[in-house]
Amino acid sequence: MTQDSSAPDKAALAKIDSTVPHSARIWNYWLGGKDNYPVDHVAGDAFREVFAGITDLARGSRAFLGRAVRHLAGEAGIRQFLDVGTGLPTVDNTHEIAQRVAPEARIVYVDNDPLVLTHARVLLTSSPEGATDYVDADLHDPATVLREASRTLDLTRPVALTLMQVSGHIADYDEARRIVGTLMAALPSGSWFAFNDSVDTNKANAEATRLYNQSGAAPYHLRSPRQLAGFFDGLELLAPGVVPIDDWRPDLGEARSVGDVIALGGVARKP
């Protein structure tokens, strides 16, 4: 199924609150996008004043996603992707990267922000050979995510699950692990997990996040390197393991990590 609506969903638009900052829109602002509001600019600028590296982090996370998806669609031969917490569409979304390698790839995006929903229905198109779909669901409800994803994906065949800078929206670490575990348990052997998130060891990022969490936006929770590595328990990590995102199989000429580690990521196979 391909989303090919020609206009934003009016019901979804009516649910957008432009008076409170929202992480997907702030992330879009940091990436130079236009799908955001003045309240997001204020929150995003305040964050950047405390932690100037946030723009590099946003770009680095997108670059990590691109490298991971290219590997999975290419060398690993994966043809199905479940992108949870996709955020607002931007350049080189998961389906564009995957279908550039394998036009028959099928991709399901999952998010629960009404602005993401309006743009997903307009922008997330597919190659004729493949398919894309958008699921309006909350990461806290993995059963719904899986049920709705199964309309487009064959969950008896390998799937690549991607979560990029999203697990911190789940306040309790054990719950976050359970949710990821539930999603991966529903996928067959030979499936993959691609993940990155921010660590709590960078003092400027930690302080900026603390202040951000007081802004009225949905809070975000940074975690230790050991906690982030724990999301890969029971899986077979691909080299070089759980590393700073800029250091995960960088393309020739790409910037490498310098100074404090800000975010860690990795890609792993379900045995």
CORZIZI-V198545 format. One record per residue. RES is the residue in one small letter. SS is DSSP state (helix for helix, strand for strand, loop for the rest). PHI is phi as a letter, one per 30 degrees, with the letter a starting at -180 (* if undefined). NEAR is the number of other C-alpha atoms within 12 Angstrom. Layout:
RES_SS_PHI_NEAR + RES_SS_PHI_NEAR
This chain:
m_loop_*_25 + t_loop_c_27 + q_loop_d_29 + d_loop_b_22 + s_loop_d_19 + s_loop_c_15 + a_loop_b_17 + p_loop_d_21 + d_loop_d_22 + k_helix_d_17 + a_helix_d_13 + a_helix_d_21 + l_helix_e_18 + a_helix_d_15 + k_loop_d_17 + i_loop_d_24 + d_loop_c_21 + s_loop_d_21 + t_loop_c_18 + v_loop_b_25 + p_loop_d_33 + h_loop_b_39 + s_helix_d_42 + a_helix_d_39 + r_helix_d_38 + i_helix_d_37 + w_helix_e_41 + n_helix_d_31 + y_helix_d_33 + w_helix_d_35 + l_loop_d_29 + g_loop_i_20 + g_loop_d_22 + k_loop_c_20 + d_loop_c_29 + n_loop_a_33 + y_loop_b_26 + p_helix_e_20 + v_helix_d_23 + d_helix_d_33 + h_helix_d_30 + v_helix_d_24 + a_helix_d_33 + g_helix_d_39 + d_helix_d_25 + a_helix_d_27 + f_helix_d_33 + r_helix_d_29 + e_helix_d_21 + v_helix_d_22 + f_loop_b_25 + a_loop_d_22 + g_loop_d_30 + i_helix_d_31 + t_helix_d_25 + d_helix_d_26 + l_helix_d_35 + a_helix_d_36 + r_helix_d_30 + g_helix_d_35 + s_helix_d_38 + r_helix_d_38 + a_helix_d_33 + f_helix_d_44 + l_helix_e_45 + g_helix_d_36 + r_helix_d_35 + a_helix_d_42 + v_helix_d_47 + r_helix_d_35 + h_helix_d_30 + l_helix_d_37 + a_helix_d_35 + g_loop_c_21 + e_loop_d_16 + a_loop_d_25 + g_loop_i_25 + i_loop_d_34 + r_loop_b_43 + q_strand_b_45 + f_strand_b_52 + l_strand_c_50 + d_strand_c_43 + v_strand_c_42 + g_loop_i_39 + t_loop_d_48 + g_loop_i_43 + l_loop_d_43 + p_loop_e_36 + t_loop_b_30 + v_loop_d_21 + d_loop_h_24 + n_loop_d_33 + t_helix_e_52 + h_helix_d_43 + e_helix_d_32 + i_helix_d_34 + a_helix_d_41 + q_helix_d_34 + r_helix_d_25 + v_helix_d_27 + a_loop_b_32 + p_loop_e_24 + e_loop_d_25 + a_loop_d_41 + r_strand_c_46 + i_strand_b_49 + v_strand_c_48 + y_strand_c_50 + v_strand_b_43 + d_strand_a_38 + n_loop_b_31 + d_loop_c_33 + p_helix_d_33 + l_helix_d_35 + v_helix_d_39 + l_helix_d_38 + t_helix_d_34 + h_helix_d_34 + a_helix_d_39 + r_helix_d_31 + v_helix_c_24 + l_helix_c_29 + l_loop_d_38 + t_loop_c_31 + s_loop_b_33 + s_loop_d_25 + p_loop_e_15 + e_loop_d_18 + g_loop_c_29 + a_strand_a_34 + t_strand_b_42 + d_strand_b_41 + y_strand_b_48 + v_strand_c_40 + d_strand_d_32 + a_loop_a_28 + d_loop_c_26 + l_loop_e_35 + h_loop_d_29 + d_loop_b_25 + p_helix_d_30 + a_helix_d_21 + t_helix_d_22 + v_helix_e_37 + l_helix_d_37 + r_helix_d_21 + e_helix_d_25 + a_helix_d_37 + s_loop_d_28 + r_loop_d_22 + t_loop_c_29 + l_loop_c_35 + d_loop_c_26 + l_loop_d_31 + t_loop_c_16 + r_loop_c_21 + p_loop_e_32 + v_loop_b_43 + a_strand_c_48 + l_strand_c_49 + t_strand_b_42 + l_strand_b_43 + m_strand_c_43 + q_loop_h_40 + v_loop_b_37 + s_helix_d_37 + g_helix_d_36 + h_helix_d_31 + i_loop_c_26 + a_loop_d_19 + d_loop_d_19 + y_helix_d_23 + d_helix_d_18 + e_helix_d_20 + a_helix_e_28 + r_helix_d_28 + r_helix_d_23 + i_helix_d_29 + v_helix_d_39 + g_helix_d_24 + t_helix_d_22 + l_helix_d_36 + m_helix_d_38 + a_helix_d_28 + a_loop_d_28 + l_loop_c_31 + p_loop_d_22 + s_loop_e_22 + g_loop_j_27 + s_loop_d_36 + w_strand_b_45 + f_strand_b_47 + a_strand_c_49 + f_strand_b_47 + n_strand_b_47 + d_strand_a_41 + s_strand_d_42 + v_strand_c_35 + d_loop_c_28 + t_loop_d_21 + n_loop_d_26 + k_helix_d_20 + a_helix_d_23 + n_helix_d_33 + a_helix_d_27 + e_helix_d_24 + a_helix_d_30 + t_helix_d_35 + r_helix_d_24 + l_helix_d_26 + y_helix_e_32 + n_loop_d_27 + q_loop_c_18 + s_loop_d_24 + g_loop_j_19 + a_loop_d_27 + a_loop_e_24 + p_loop_d_24 + y_loop_b_34 + h_loop_b_31 + l_loop_d_36 + r_strand_b_35 + s_loop_d_23 + p_helix_e_26 + r_helix_d_20 + q_helix_d_28 + l_helix_d_37 + a_helix_d_30 + g_helix_d_26 + f_loop_d_39 + f_loop_c_33 + d_loop_e_25 + g_loop_i_20 + l_loop_c_27 + e_strand_c_23 + l_strand_d_26 + l_loop_d_25 + a_loop_d_16 + p_loop_c_19 + g_loop_j_26 + v_loop_c_36 + v_strand_b_32 + p_strand_e_34 + i_helix_e_43 + d_helix_d_38 + d_helix_c_30 + w_loop_d_36 + r_loop_h_30 + p_loop_d_24 + d_loop_d_17 + l_loop_e_11 + g_loop_j_9 + e_loop_d_17 + a_loop_d_20 + r_loop_c_23 + s_loop_d_21 + v_loop_b_13 + g_loop_i_12 + d_loop_d_19 + v_loop_d_28 + i_loop_c_39 + a_strand_b_43 + l_strand_c_43 + g_strand_a_47 + g_strand_a_43 + v_strand_b_42 + a_strand_b_36 + r_strand_c_31 + k_loop_d_28 + p_loop_d_19
